[in-house]
Amino acid sequence: MPHPARFGMTDQMGRGPYEKSGMIRDTGLPPMRTVKETFEIKFPFEDIGAGPAKQRKITTDELEVEVRLLYLPYGERNQDHFVWKISKHRVRLGAGS
């Protein structure tokens, strides 16, 4: 269940309405319905050159991503959490989705 995070950016609870004004993401898992999430993962890069002629060179075109689906009863990691599923994927640039 989503909660009003501090400025919508951290896992800390905001104290007043001025700290609860950020957009939050619905992370709930409704029963009997498939949920598709999208994440942006930056590939490692290095900057070459300086000024307006600066270019970015990607240092690797392949990453190994591990996804863990956890049950967190109180919204934070404590001794009561457990892992539902672990999935590992190898991601390559230009491979499409």
Helices and strands as residue ranges (DSSP letters): G 6-8, G 17-19, E 45-48, G 51-53, E 55-58, E 62-71, E 82-92
